[in-house]
Amino acid sequence: MPPFDKHLFICCNTRELGHPRGSCNPDGSDALQKAFKKAIAERGLKRVRANKSGCLDQCEKGPSVVVYPDNVWYGKVTEADVNEIIEEHIIGGRPVTRLLMPE
């Protein structure tokens, strides 16, 4: 199989409720990663992969998603943002500026 064109890493790190750094996956359901996988499959994007990631060390800005090879980091991502990221960035090549993680 050829390498992927885009590879998304979705932080699925879980911490206890109320942790001072926050948690990208507070209920442990991996719902955000599953939503990305579903959106990719629905569009038949065979050369795009959405993987669970451990802590990306951006907890205060999470839930965090990083897209490689673009090196684009998204913060505060919700399931409601998934289709926009897929359509605009993954398919259209335009990162979703409102979700870009601050430096």
BELLINWO-V60744 format. One record per backbone hydrogen bond with DSSP energy under -0.5 kcal/mol. CO is the residue of the C=O (numbers start at 1). NH is the residue of the N-H. If there is no record, write none. Layout:
co->CO nh->NH
co->CO nh->NH
//
This chain:
co->6 nh->49
co->7 nh->68
co->8 nh->10
co->8 nh->51
co->9 nh->11
co->9 nh->66
co->10 nh->53
co->13 nh->25
co->16 nh->19
co->19 nh->22
co->23 nh->26
co->25 nh->28
co->30 nh->34
co->31 nh->35
co->32 nh->36
co->33 nh->37
co->34 nh->38
co->35 nh->39
co->36 nh->40
co->37 nh->41
co->38 nh->42
co->39 nh->43
co->40 nh->45
co->41 nh->44
co->44 nh->46
co->45 nh->48
co->47 nh->5
co->47 nh->6
co->49 nh->8
co->49 nh->51
co->51 nh->10
co->53 nh->12
co->58 nh->61
co->59 nh->62
co->61 nh->76
co->63 nh->77
co->64 nh->11
co->65 nh->74
co->66 nh->9
co->66 nh->68
co->67 nh->71
co->67 nh->72
co->68 nh->7
co->71 nh->73
co->72 nh->67
co->73 nh->101
co->74 nh->65
co->78 nh->81
co->78 nh->82
co->79 nh->82
co->81 nh->85
co->82 nh->86
co->83 nh->87
co->84 nh->88
co->84 nh->89
co->85 nh->89
co->85 nh->90
co->86 nh->91
co->87 nh->92
co->88 nh->94
co->89 nh->93
co->93 nh->95
co->95 nh->97
co->96 nh->99
co->97 nh->100
co->99 nh->75
//
